[in-house]
């Protein structure tokens, strides 16, 4: 029987990975349980496991601009430690990465082989994590890039918009950033399917398909939960200046799934509806009609 180790298990994806692996042999370790920057602790944790799924990450994108060393410690050194331990144990490693490894200047979906060009400290730390894991465990590492995550187990954009809907007559959301809203429930199941298929190690883009602006996404959120989408107003990112630059275009291509004989993830609108039906959005009673 395959034995799995989930790091970052208390996070939004980590919780859904536990659901996706229900009935299987897995160990779930939160940040409090395992310091991934400690190689000796990582070696002890990985020992005896066949698969390591690294859902641990420093995800404070804006804070990383002034705390880049902290971001690198977790996202680069921590990932490298897991890859070293996995290689020594003969285990597979799934390294969860991000659209932020790209510069956002593309006009068509990023291929898995597109050269990396991050524009933020967070993106640089995740890009280095990719490089180091592939270097340390080249024959057993899966890089799974994802983006625009939401789910039941943590703070995210969906919950923020629904909270704002309770206290504001309207919400203003940017139209000039494009990406792929992705439910962590679907992402977790896709990762498990990838492993079950014994697909070739390499780079995979695991996002719900289609594309949307944050404005499109918010209107669909309102529609799904029974709020009036006309309360969502258009604006641009120039009105929301933040420390870390965001990629303007974060649409990821899914060609690697076909090569592995696995279907890409479903459309983001269908996923959002399914997430709501599953109670994953934890929606409070509507405040707008």
Residue frames relative to the residue before (quaternion, step in Angstrom):
aa qw qx qy qz dx dy dz
X 1.0000 0.0000 0.0000 0.0000 0.00 0.00 0.00
X 0.4566 -0.6886 0.4960 0.2671 3.57 -0.93 0.94
X 0.1928 -0.7732 0.5977 0.0878 3.55 -0.99 0.92
X 0.1729 -0.8162 0.5498 0.0405 3.55 -0.73 1.13
X 0.1496 -0.7378 0.6476 0.1179 3.55 -1.22 0.62
X 0.1229 -0.7683 0.6254 0.0587 3.58 -0.84 1.03
X 0.1226 -0.7604 0.6321 0.0844 3.58 -0.79 0.99
X 0.7529 0.2835 -0.2577 0.5352 3.56 -1.08 0.69
X 0.2313 0.8539 -0.4465 0.1342 3.53 1.23 0.57
X 0.6460 0.5248 -0.3319 0.4439 3.61 1.18 -0.35
X 0.5613 0.6246 -0.3777 0.3901 3.57 1.26 -0.20
X 0.7481 -0.4154 0.2815 0.4343 3.53 -1.34 0.12
X 0.7026 0.4186 -0.2603 0.5133 3.61 0.85 -0.92
X 0.6273 0.5617 -0.3413 0.4178 3.58 0.95 -0.85
X 0.6537 0.5063 -0.3177 0.4642 3.58 0.98 -0.77
X 0.6866 0.4652 -0.2925 0.4761 3.59 0.95 -0.83
X 0.5804 0.5535 -0.3807 0.4602 3.61 1.14 -0.47
X 0.6249 0.5286 -0.3394 0.4635 3.57 1.04 -0.70
X 0.6404 0.5032 -0.3213 0.4831 3.58 1.01 -0.75
X 0.6740 0.5077 -0.2986 0.4460 3.59 0.93 -0.91
X 0.7259 0.3951 -0.2259 0.5157 3.59 1.16 -0.58
X 0.2791 0.7884 -0.5063 0.2103 3.57 1.25 0.26
X 0.7862 0.2817 -0.2350 0.4973 3.58 -0.89 0.97
X 0.6573 0.4635 -0.3078 0.5083 3.57 1.29 -0.07
X 0.5760 -0.5781 0.4575 0.3531 3.53 -1.36 0.19
X 0.2563 0.7689 -0.5559 0.1847 3.58 -0.37 1.17
X 0.2646 -0.7071 0.6336 0.1688 3.48 -1.37 0.49
X 0.1426 -0.7974 0.5842 0.0495 3.57 -0.81 1.03
X 0.0159 -0.8150 0.5777 -0.0432 3.57 -0.55 1.20
X 0.2955 -0.7481 0.5719 0.1611 3.55 -0.83 1.02
X 0.7096 -0.4134 0.3354 0.4615 3.56 -1.30 -0.02
X 0.6404 0.5237 -0.3223 0.4601 3.58 1.09 -0.71
X 0.6785 0.4972 -0.2820 0.4613 3.58 1.15 -0.63
X 0.8159 0.0861 0.0051 0.5718 3.58 1.04 -0.76
X 0.2239 -0.7376 0.6274 0.1105 3.53 -0.86 1.07
X 0.2831 -0.8102 0.4871 0.1617 3.57 -0.18 1.27
X 0.5975 0.5655 -0.3746 0.4276 3.60 1.21 -0.22
X 0.6318 0.5000 -0.3177 0.4999 3.59 1.33 -0.14
X 0.3389 -0.7912 0.4706 0.1941 3.58 -0.19 1.28
X 0.6456 0.5182 -0.3377 0.4479 3.62 0.91 -0.77
X 0.6562 0.4967 -0.3087 0.4768 3.59 0.97 -0.83
X 0.6401 0.5240 -0.3191 0.4625 3.56 1.03 -0.78
X 0.6360 0.5271 -0.3303 0.4567 3.59 0.93 -0.85
X 0.6643 0.4985 -0.3051 0.4660 3.59 0.94 -0.87
X 0.6740 0.5029 -0.2982 0.4516 3.59 0.97 -0.82
X 0.6911 0.4882 -0.2786 0.4544 3.58 0.95 -0.86
X 0.5451 0.6495 -0.3971 0.3513 3.59 1.06 -0.69
X 0.8088 0.2657 -0.2126 0.4796 3.56 -0.90 0.97
X 0.6515 0.4864 -0.3180 0.4876 3.59 1.26 -0.02
X 0.4099 -0.7196 0.5158 0.2195 3.54 -1.13 0.74
X 0.7864 0.1493 -0.0437 0.5978 3.55 1.16 -0.70
X 0.1180 -0.7578 0.6381 0.0688 3.55 -1.06 0.85
X 0.0940 -0.7728 0.6259 0.0461 3.58 -0.83 0.99
X 0.1822 -0.8252 0.5301 0.0692 3.56 -0.37 1.25
X 0.0316 0.7996 -0.5951 0.0743 3.54 -0.24 1.33
X 0.4667 0.6491 -0.4635 0.3821 3.58 1.23 0.28
X 0.1705 0.7899 -0.5726 0.1382 3.57 -0.98 0.80
X 0.3777 -0.6222 0.6276 0.2762 3.48 -1.37 0.44
X 0.0262 -0.8621 0.5040 -0.0452 3.59 -0.27 1.25
X 0.4590 0.6627 -0.4702 0.3592 3.62 1.22 0.22
X 0.2499 -0.8419 0.4592 0.1339 3.52 0.29 1.35
X 0.7077 0.4445 -0.2769 0.4743 3.60 0.84 -0.88
X 0.6478 0.5239 -0.3218 0.4498 3.59 0.94 -0.84
X 0.5994 0.5929 -0.3611 0.3985 3.58 1.07 -0.66
X 0.5614 0.6133 -0.3938 0.3919 3.60 1.12 -0.50
X 0.7716 0.2855 -0.1674 0.5433 3.58 1.08 -0.66
X 0.7321 0.3129 -0.2119 0.5668 3.57 1.31 0.01
X 0.0717 0.8600 -0.5023 0.0551 3.55 0.98 0.91
X 0.6180 0.5510 -0.3538 0.4350 3.60 1.02 -0.70
X 0.6428 0.5138 -0.3259 0.4653 3.59 1.01 -0.75
X 0.6416 0.5172 -0.3192 0.4679 3.57 1.00 -0.83
X 0.6697 0.4944 -0.3007 0.4655 3.59 0.94 -0.87
X 0.5981 0.5816 -0.3712 0.4078 3.60 1.01 -0.73
X 0.7400 0.3876 -0.2196 0.5039 3.58 0.91 -0.90
X 0.7743 0.4193 -0.2059 0.4270 3.55 0.67 -1.17
X 0.7488 0.3338 -0.2014 0.5360 3.59 1.14 -0.51
X 0.7404 0.3879 -0.2348 0.4962 3.61 0.56 -1.12
X 0.6468 0.5208 -0.3226 0.4542 3.59 0.94 -0.83
X 0.6530 0.5018 -0.3055 0.4780 3.56 0.97 -0.86
X 0.6367 0.5272 -0.3211 0.4622 3.57 1.00 -0.85
X 0.6376 0.5318 -0.3297 0.4494 3.58 0.94 -0.84
X 0.6597 0.4973 -0.3080 0.4718 3.57 0.94 -0.85
X 0.6541 0.5056 -0.3170 0.4647 3.59 1.00 -0.77
X 0.6212 0.5285 -0.3382 0.4694 3.60 1.01 -0.76
X 0.6923 0.4743 -0.2802 0.4661 3.57 0.84 -0.99
X 0.6342 0.5235 -0.3307 0.4630 3.58 1.02 -0.76
X 0.6486 0.5180 -0.3153 0.4600 3.57 0.96 -0.86
X 0.6679 0.5046 -0.2972 0.4593 3.57 0.94 -0.89
X 0.7277 0.4191 -0.2283 0.4926 3.60 1.12 -0.71
X 0.4469 -0.6874 0.4546 0.3481 3.58 1.26 -0.21
X 0.4550 0.6957 -0.4354 0.3456 3.57 1.19 0.55
X 0.4653 -0.6199 0.5440 0.3213 3.53 -1.30 0.36
X 0.1689 -0.7687 0.6086 0.1013 3.56 -1.20 0.61
X 0.1441 -0.7318 0.6591 0.0960 3.53 -1.03 0.90
X 0.1060 -0.7914 0.6018 0.0180 3.56 -0.55 1.22
X 0.2416 -0.7838 0.5570 0.1307 3.57 -0.44 1.21
X 0.0422 -0.8086 0.5862 -0.0269 3.56 -0.71 1.13
X 0.4824 -0.7069 0.4906 0.1640 3.54 -1.34 -0.10
X 0.6010 -0.5436 0.4570 0.3666 3.53 -1.33 0.35
X 0.5719 0.6258 -0.3733 0.3769 3.60 1.19 -0.45
X 0.5220 0.6069 -0.4378 0.4093 3.62 1.20 0.03
X 0.6704 0.4430 -0.2932 0.5181 3.60 1.31 -0.17
X 0.5570 -0.6556 0.4137 0.2981 3.57 -1.23 0.46
X 0.4654 -0.7103 0.4294 0.3075 3.60 1.23 -0.19
X 0.5316 0.6526 -0.3982 0.3647 3.59 1.23 0.22
X 0.4882 0.6793 -0.4283 0.3417 3.59 1.25 -0.13
X 0.2695 -0.7461 0.5820 0.1791 3.55 -1.32 0.29
X 0.7202 0.2509 -0.2192 0.6086 3.57 1.32 0.16
X 0.7015 -0.5075 0.2736 0.4189 3.61 -1.11 0.58
X 0.4963 -0.6649 0.4837 0.2786 3.54 -1.02 0.90
X 0.3602 -0.7016 0.5784 0.2083 3.54 -0.90 1.00
X 0.6297 -0.5587 0.3848 0.3785 3.56 -1.19 0.57
X 0.7185 0.4535 -0.2462 0.4663 3.58 1.11 -0.64
X 0.3827 0.7340 -0.4862 0.2801 3.61 1.23 0.07
X 0.4956 -0.6555 0.4689 0.3238 3.63 -0.86 0.86
X 0.4692 -0.6930 0.4782 0.2664 3.56 -1.02 0.83
X 0.0728 0.7820 -0.6158 0.0633 3.55 -1.12 0.73
X 0.0289 -0.8465 0.5316 0.0053 3.60 0.52 1.14
X 0.2681 -0.7852 0.5432 0.1286 3.57 -1.12 0.72
X 0.7134 0.3588 -0.2430 0.5507 3.60 1.27 0.16
X 0.6454 -0.5089 0.3935 0.4119 3.56 -1.27 0.33
X 0.6270 0.5268 -0.3339 0.4667 3.58 0.96 -0.82
X 0.6697 0.5022 -0.3001 0.4575 3.58 0.87 -0.93
X 0.6427 0.5170 -0.3245 0.4631 3.57 1.00 -0.80
X 0.6593 0.5108 -0.3197 0.4497 3.58 0.95 -0.81
X 0.6741 0.4783 -0.2981 0.4775 3.60 1.01 -0.75
X 0.6192 0.5306 -0.3417 0.4671 3.59 1.06 -0.68
X 0.6538 0.4908 -0.3110 0.4847 3.57 1.00 -0.79
X 0.6030 0.5502 -0.3513 0.4585 3.59 1.08 -0.63
X 0.6244 0.5225 -0.3334 0.4753 3.57 1.03 -0.75
X 0.6783 0.5093 -0.2967 0.4387 3.56 0.81 -1.03
X 0.7088 0.4799 -0.2676 0.4423 3.55 0.83 -1.00
X 0.6585 0.4938 -0.3297 0.4625 3.62 0.98 -0.71
X 0.6522 0.5003 -0.3189 0.4719 3.57 0.97 -0.77
X 0.6430 0.5197 -0.3149 0.4662 3.58 1.09 -0.70
X 0.7297 0.4488 -0.2433 0.4549 3.58 0.91 -0.93
X 0.8057 0.1020 -0.0337 0.5825 3.61 1.06 -0.66
X 0.0305 -0.8812 0.4709 0.0281 3.60 0.78 1.05
X 0.7350 0.4282 -0.2418 0.4668 3.58 1.02 -0.68
X 0.7804 0.3374 -0.1740 0.4968 3.58 1.22 -0.12
X 0.5879 0.5981 -0.3653 0.4040 3.60 1.22 0.27
X 0.1568 -0.7346 0.6558 0.0755 3.51 -1.08 0.94
X 0.1703 -0.7404 0.6411 0.1086 3.57 -0.83 1.00
X 0.0424 -0.8000 0.5984 -0.0148 3.57 -0.57 1.16
X 0.1343 -0.8085 0.5713 0.0433 3.57 -0.30 1.29
X 0.0055 0.7928 -0.6086 0.0328 3.53 -0.98 0.87
X 0.1611 -0.8003 0.5749 0.0557 3.59 -1.27 0.08
X 0.8663 0.1669 -0.0922 0.4617 3.53 -1.38 0.35
X 0.1630 0.8474 -0.4895 0.1257 3.57 0.93 0.94
X 0.0518 0.7459 -0.6640 0.0102 3.51 -1.27 0.64
X 0.1824 0.7772 -0.5873 0.1330 3.57 -1.20 0.51
X 0.7185 -0.4707 0.3109 0.4069 3.54 -1.33 0.03
X 0.7539 0.5204 -0.2110 0.3411 3.53 0.95 -0.91
X 0.8212 0.1417 -0.0951 0.5444 3.60 1.10 0.31
X 0.6638 -0.4771 0.3700 0.4414 3.59 -1.27 0.08
X 0.1361 0.7879 -0.5885 0.1202 3.56 -1.02 0.77
X 0.7414 -0.4424 0.2845 0.4166 3.55 -1.32 0.23
X 0.6316 0.5433 -0.3457 0.4317 3.61 0.91 -0.85
X 0.6908 0.4746 -0.2852 0.4650 3.56 0.81 -0.97
X 0.6191 0.5435 -0.3440 0.4506 3.57 1.05 -0.74
X 0.6720 0.4933 -0.3011 0.4631 3.59 0.88 -0.90
X 0.6731 0.4917 -0.3053 0.4603 3.59 0.94 -0.78
X 0.6173 0.5144 -0.3471 0.4836 3.58 1.11 -0.58
X 0.6480 0.5158 -0.3172 0.4621 3.57 0.97 -0.84
X 0.6195 0.5641 -0.3362 0.4301 3.56 1.06 -0.75
X 0.6454 0.5354 -0.3187 0.4419 3.57 1.13 -0.56
X 0.7952 0.3151 -0.1374 0.4994 3.56 1.12 -0.64
X 0.7376 0.3487 -0.2132 0.5375 3.60 1.24 -0.13
X 0.5097 -0.6390 0.4785 0.3208 3.57 -1.07 0.71
X 0.7883 0.0475 -0.0182 0.6132 3.57 1.10 -0.73
X 0.2073 -0.7306 0.6275 0.1718 3.54 -1.33 0.29
X 0.2550 -0.7625 0.5785 0.1377 3.58 -1.01 0.85
X 0.0127 -0.8195 0.5676 -0.0779 3.55 -0.69 1.15
X 0.5280 -0.6845 0.4112 0.2891 3.55 -0.97 0.91
X 0.2984 -0.7582 0.5613 0.1450 3.51 -1.18 0.75
X 0.6944 0.5292 -0.2614 0.4117 3.59 1.22 -0.38
X 0.6261 0.4203 -0.3856 0.5317 3.57 1.14 0.64
X 0.1322 -0.8131 0.5664 0.0232 3.56 -0.75 1.11
X 0.1706 0.7834 -0.5836 0.1284 3.56 -1.02 0.82
X 0.5053 -0.6346 0.5045 0.2958 3.53 -1.30 -0.43
X 0.2938 -0.7527 0.5621 0.1766 3.60 -0.25 1.21
X 0.0551 -0.8307 0.5521 -0.0458 3.57 -0.77 1.06
X 0.3322 -0.7422 0.5573 0.1679 3.53 -0.79 1.11
X 0.4638 -0.6986 0.4691 0.2770 3.60 -0.77 1.00
X 0.5667 0.5801 -0.3923 0.4340 3.60 1.14 -0.42
X 0.6678 0.4718 -0.2875 0.4988 3.58 0.98 -0.85
X 0.6399 0.5343 -0.3272 0.4450 3.58 0.96 -0.83
X 0.6513 0.5171 -0.3187 0.4548 3.58 0.90 -0.89
X 0.6758 0.4837 -0.2988 0.4690 3.58 0.89 -0.89
X 0.6346 0.5284 -0.3364 0.4527 3.60 1.04 -0.71
X 0.6313 0.5220 -0.3315 0.4681 3.58 1.01 -0.75
X 0.6590 0.4953 -0.3096 0.4739 3.59 0.93 -0.85
X 0.6418 0.5143 -0.3265 0.4659 3.59 0.99 -0.78
X 0.6106 0.5522 -0.3395 0.4550 3.57 1.04 -0.76
X 0.6946 0.4622 -0.2715 0.4797 3.56 0.91 -0.90
X 0.6424 0.5316 -0.3246 0.4464 3.58 0.97 -0.81
X 0.6712 0.5045 -0.2907 0.4588 3.57 1.10 -0.73
X 0.2968 -0.7652 0.5068 0.2638 3.57 1.30 -0.26
X 0.1479 0.8215 -0.5286 0.1545 3.55 1.02 0.91
X 0.6271 -0.5419 0.4025 0.3887 3.53 -1.25 0.42
X 0.5124 -0.6167 0.4896 0.3427 3.61 -0.99 0.73
X 0.3565 0.7126 -0.5446 0.2618 3.55 -1.14 0.61
X 0.6585 -0.5103 0.3925 0.3897 3.55 -1.28 -0.42
X 0.0132 -0.7849 0.6178 -0.0461 3.55 -0.92 1.04
X 0.2714 -0.7428 0.5902 0.1617 3.56 -1.07 0.80
X 0.0524 -0.8283 0.5567 -0.0352 3.55 -0.39 1.27
X 0.3091 0.6967 -0.5810 0.2853 3.51 0.04 1.41
X 0.5522 -0.5458 0.4840 0.4036 3.54 -1.21 0.39
X 0.5080 -0.7016 0.4202 0.2704 3.57 -0.95 0.89
X 0.6179 0.4922 -0.4343 0.4327 3.52 -1.34 0.31
X 0.2333 -0.7554 0.5822 0.1897 3.55 -1.25 -0.29
X 0.0250 -0.7904 0.6116 -0.0244 3.54 -1.25 0.53
X 0.3970 -0.6222 0.5928 0.3223 3.51 -1.32 0.26
X 0.6507 -0.4816 0.3815 0.4462 3.58 -1.24 0.18
X 0.5947 0.5574 -0.3455 0.4651 3.58 1.16 -0.63
X 0.6513 0.5046 -0.3081 0.4756 3.60 0.90 -0.94
X 0.6525 0.5299 -0.3037 0.4487 3.54 0.93 -0.97
X 0.6845 0.4895 -0.2955 0.4522 3.58 0.86 -0.93
X 0.6267 0.5231 -0.3423 0.4653 3.60 0.96 -0.76
X 0.6647 0.4895 -0.3088 0.4725 3.58 0.99 -0.81
X 0.5920 0.5504 -0.3630 0.4635 3.61 1.05 -0.67
X 0.6694 0.4958 -0.3011 0.4642 3.57 0.83 -1.00
X 0.6471 0.5315 -0.3144 0.4472 3.57 0.94 -0.92
X 0.6884 0.5081 -0.2862 0.4314 3.58 0.83 -1.01
X 0.7611 0.3801 -0.2155 0.4793 3.60 0.91 -0.84
X 0.6161 -0.6067 0.3339 0.3753 3.58 1.25 0.11
X 0.5006 0.6163 -0.4460 0.4131 3.58 1.21 0.47
X 0.5657 -0.6079 0.4422 0.3390 3.57 -1.25 0.36
X 0.3739 -0.7596 0.4812 0.2275 3.64 -0.45 1.14
X 0.5700 0.6067 -0.3962 0.3874 3.61 1.13 -0.39
X 0.5827 0.5739 -0.3703 0.4404 3.59 1.28 -0.21
X 0.5954 0.5200 -0.3663 0.4909 3.59 1.31 -0.01
X 0.1258 -0.8237 0.5526 0.0178 3.56 -0.63 1.18
X 0.5026 -0.6728 0.4676 0.2759 3.55 -1.15 0.72
X 0.1128 0.7458 -0.6555 0.0360 3.51 -1.24 0.64
X 0.4191 -0.6889 0.5215 0.2791 3.59 -1.26 -0.11
X 0.6513 -0.5399 0.3673 0.3864 3.54 -1.24 0.41
X 0.5276 0.6284 -0.4115 0.3968 3.60 1.22 -0.32
X 0.6554 0.5064 -0.3016 0.4722 3.58 1.22 -0.46
X 0.7465 0.3207 -0.1832 0.5535 3.59 1.28 -0.22
X 0.0270 0.8293 -0.5550 0.0600 3.57 0.57 1.17
X 0.0187 -0.8043 0.5924 -0.0434 3.56 -0.79 1.09
X 0.6854 -0.5122 0.3067 0.4168 3.62 -1.14 0.45
X 0.7707 0.3182 -0.1746 0.5237 3.59 0.90 -0.88
X 0.4140 -0.6905 0.5272 0.2717 3.61 -0.88 0.86
X 0.2750 -0.7498 0.5817 0.1542 3.55 -1.11 0.76
X 0.5102 -0.6063 0.4907 0.3624 3.60 -1.07 0.58
X 0.4238 -0.7057 0.5030 0.2633 3.59 -0.88 0.89
X 0.7847 0.1841 -0.0744 0.5872 3.57 1.12 -0.70
X 0.0277 0.8338 -0.5446 0.0858 3.56 -0.45 1.25
X 0.3428 0.7403 -0.5082 0.2761 3.59 1.10 0.65
X 0.1857 -0.8101 0.5531 0.0580 3.56 -0.70 1.15
X 0.4021 -0.7052 0.5348 0.2349 3.57 -1.03 0.84
X 0.3196 -0.7915 0.5088 0.1114 3.54 -1.15 0.71
X 0.2475 0.8284 -0.4820 0.1419 3.58 1.18 0.45
X 0.6097 0.5925 -0.3646 0.3799 3.62 1.01 -0.70
X 0.5954 0.5765 -0.3789 0.4118 3.60 1.06 -0.59
X 0.6403 0.5269 -0.3282 0.4525 3.57 0.98 -0.81
X 0.6484 0.5135 -0.3180 0.4635 3.57 0.99 -0.80
X 0.6987 0.4460 -0.2631 0.4936 3.58 1.16 -0.59
X 0.4790 -0.6865 0.4254 0.3439 3.58 1.28 -0.06
X 0.5680 0.5674 -0.3751 0.4634 3.57 1.21 0.56
X 0.4608 -0.6771 0.4957 0.2890 3.59 -0.97 0.81
X 0.5002 -0.6240 0.4975 0.3360 3.60 -1.06 0.67
X 0.6381 -0.5301 0.3919 0.3977 3.56 -1.26 0.26
X 0.6083 -0.6018 0.3866 0.3440 3.56 -1.15 0.70
X 0.7030 -0.4623 0.3432 0.4175 3.53 -1.35 0.25
X 0.5948 -0.6252 0.3811 0.3319 3.56 -1.03 0.84
X 0.6228 0.5390 -0.3526 0.4442 3.61 1.06 -0.65
X 0.6540 0.4984 -0.3059 0.4799 3.58 0.97 -0.85
X 0.6465 0.5228 -0.3192 0.4548 3.56 1.00 -0.80
X 0.6453 0.5205 -0.3237 0.4560 3.59 0.96 -0.83
X 0.6481 0.5097 -0.3131 0.4712 3.57 0.97 -0.83
X 0.6616 0.4974 -0.3016 0.4733 3.58 0.98 -0.85
X 0.6307 0.5320 -0.3322 0.4570 3.58 1.01 -0.78
X 0.6457 0.5088 -0.3149 0.4744 3.58 1.00 -0.81
X 0.6588 0.5115 -0.3043 0.4602 3.59 0.93 -0.90
X 0.6924 0.4702 -0.2628 0.4800 3.56 1.13 -0.71
X 0.5078 -0.6656 0.4092 0.3628 3.59 1.27 -0.06
X 0.4225 0.7513 -0.4313 0.2663 3.56 1.26 0.21
X 0.6537 0.5186 -0.3252 0.4450 3.60 1.19 -0.29
X 0.2474 -0.8050 0.5052 0.1886 3.59 1.29 -0.24
X 0.1381 0.8434 -0.5024 0.1310 3.53 0.88 1.03
X 0.3411 -0.7089 0.5824 0.2047 3.54 -0.99 0.90
X 0.6844 -0.4607 0.3288 0.4596 3.63 -1.17 0.27
X 0.5582 -0.6387 0.4019 0.3448 3.61 -0.86 0.87
X 0.2850 -0.7649 0.5573 0.1517 3.52 -1.04 0.84
X 0.7328 0.3394 -0.2075 0.5520 3.57 1.26 -0.36
X 0.0995 -0.7787 0.6147 0.0764 3.55 -1.13 0.57
